[in-house]
Amino acid sequence: MDESVDPRIRDAALPFLQGRTSVLDFRGDFHAAVQAITKDRPLRGLEIDLFDVLGEWEATIVERRPDVVDRMRRIARDAAASQHEVEP
C-alpha cells in the first residue's frame, strides 16, 4: 500500500500536532486539502484513515472524544512523517 501523503495533508497536520490549532481547525484545513486533492485523484492510505477518524470524532459523544483524538494524533503523526513522491 502506498503510504505517501499529499503535502497539503501534512501541512494541515503539522500545526495540529504542534498544538497550534484545535481539532476544529485541523478538520477545516484537512477538508480544504481533501477538496483540492480529490480534484485529481482519490484519497489513499493514511489520507483515508484521517478522513475516517475525523468523521468518527464528529459522530462521537464528548466523553469518548479524547480517545478518538489520541488515535487522530497517531494517524496525523504518521501522515506528517510520510514521504511524498513527486508525481510528474
C-alpha positions in Angstrom: 0.0 0.0 0.0 1.2 3.5 -0.8 1.7 5.3 2.4 2.8 8.6 0.9 0.6 11.6 1.8 -0.1 14.7 -0.2 1.9 17.6 1.2 -1.3 19.6 1.7 -2.4 16.9 4.2 0.9 17.1 6.0 0.6 20.9 6.0 -2.8 20.6 7.8 -1.5 18.0 10.2 1.7 19.8 11.5 0.1 22.8 13.3 -2.4 20.4 14.9 0.4 18.1 16.1 2.3 21.1 17.4 -0.7 22.3 19.4 -1.1 25.5 17.4 -4.5 24.5 16.1 -7.6 22.8 17.5 -9.3 19.7 16.1 -11.9 22.0 14.6 -9.2 24.0 12.8 -7.5 20.8 11.7 -10.8 19.5 10.4 -11.2 22.6 8.3 -7.7 22.6 7.0 -7.9 18.9 6.2 -11.1 19.2 4.4 -9.8 22.1 2.3 -6.8 19.9 1.4 -9.1 17.0 0.5 -11.2 19.1 -1.8 -8.1 20.1 -3.7 -6.6 16.6 -3.8 -9.7 14.8 -4.9 -10.0 17.0 -8.0 -7.0 15.0 -9.3 -7.2 11.6 -7.5 -9.0 9.7 -4.8 -7.6 9.7 -1.2 -5.4 6.8 -0.3 -3.9 5.1 2.7 -3.3 7.4 5.7 -5.4 10.2 4.0 -8.4 7.9 4.2 -7.6 6.9 7.8 -7.5 10.6 8.7 -10.8 11.2 6.9 -12.4 8.3 8.7 -11.1 9.3 12.2 -12.3 12.9 11.7 -15.7 11.5 10.8 -15.7 9.4 13.9 -14.7 12.4 16.0 -17.7 14.3 14.6 -20.1 11.5 15.5 -18.6 10.6 18.9 -20.1 11.8 22.2 -18.0 14.2 24.1 -16.9 11.7 26.8 -15.3 9.4 24.2 -13.6 12.1 22.1 -10.3 12.1 23.9 -9.7 8.5 22.8 -10.6 9.4 19.2 -8.3 12.5 19.3 -5.4 10.3 20.6 -6.0 8.0 17.6 -6.3 11.0 15.3 -2.9 12.3 16.6 -1.2 9.0 15.9 -2.5 8.9 12.4 -1.7 12.5 11.8 1.8 11.9 13.1 2.3 9.0 10.7 0.9 11.2 7.8 3.2 14.1 8.7 6.2 11.7 8.7 5.3 10.1 5.3 7.4 10.8 2.3 5.6 12.1 -0.8 6.8 11.0 -4.1 6.7 13.9 -6.6 4.5 13.0 -9.5 5.4 14.3 -12.9 
